[in-house]
């Protein structure tokens, strides 16, 4: 994973845990419902999954609308 991270230009340490976080955050940003993500990640308590919604909220400010490109 470290080699793939370097090839992708990622400077931080890449681990399976980082990939899991990234996957969950991207699913939220794509509009996948929290309950489905909870099931995919195997979380017993939805509050554990809700951590990713906080991460995604901070990233939403970086998202531009496709209409802005017209």
C-alpha positions as CSV (number, residue, x, y, z in Angstrom):
1,X,0.0,0.0,0.0
2,X,2.9,2.4,0.8
3,X,4.2,2.0,-2.8
4,X,0.8,2.6,-4.3
5,X,0.4,5.7,-2.2
6,X,3.8,7.1,-3.3
7,X,3.0,6.4,-6.9
8,X,-0.3,8.2,-6.5
9,X,1.5,11.2,-5.0
10,X,0.1,10.8,-1.5
11,X,2.6,12.0,1.0
12,X,0.8,10.6,4.1
13,X,1.2,7.0,5.2
14,X,-1.3,4.8,3.4
15,X,-2.8,1.9,5.4
16,X,-5.9,-0.3,5.1
17,X,-7.5,1.9,7.8
18,X,-6.9,5.1,5.7
19,X,-8.5,3.4,2.7
20,X,-11.5,2.3,4.7
21,X,-12.0,5.9,5.9
22,X,-11.6,7.3,2.4
23,X,-14.1,4.7,1.0
24,X,-16.7,5.6,3.6
25,X,-16.3,9.3,3.2
26,X,-16.6,9.1,-0.6
27,X,-19.7,7.0,-0.3
28,X,-21.3,9.7,1.9
29,X,-20.2,12.4,-0.6
30,X,-21.9,10.4,-3.3
31,X,-25.2,10.4,-1.4
32,X,-25.2,6.8,-0.1
33,X,-27.4,6.5,2.9
34,X,-25.7,6.1,6.3
35,X,-27.5,2.8,7.1
36,X,-26.0,1.2,4.0
37,X,-22.6,2.4,4.8
38,X,-23.0,1.1,8.4
39,X,-23.8,-2.3,7.0
40,X,-20.9,-2.3,4.5
41,X,-18.4,-1.4,7.2
42,X,-19.8,-3.8,9.7
43,X,-20.5,-1.2,12.4
44,X,-22.9,-2.4,15.1
45,X,-23.7,1.1,16.2
46,X,-24.7,3.8,13.6
47,X,-22.9,6.4,15.8
48,X,-19.6,4.9,14.7
49,X,-20.5,5.4,11.1
50,X,-21.7,8.9,11.7
51,X,-18.1,10.0,12.3
52,X,-17.7,9.9,8.5
53,X,-20.6,12.4,8.0
54,X,-18.6,15.0,10.0
55,X,-15.5,14.4,7.8
56,X,-17.7,14.7,4.7
57,X,-19.2,18.0,5.8
58,X,-15.8,19.6,6.0
59,X,-15.0,18.3,2.5
60,X,-18.3,19.5,0.9
61,X,-17.0,23.0,0.8
62,X,-14.4,21.8,-1.7
63,X,-17.1,20.4,-4.1
64,X,-18.0,22.4,-7.1
65,X,-21.2,22.0,-9.1
66,X,-20.9,20.5,-12.6
67,X,-23.1,23.5,-13.7
68,X,-20.2,25.8,-12.8
69,X,-18.2,24.2,-15.7
70,X,-20.8,25.2,-18.3
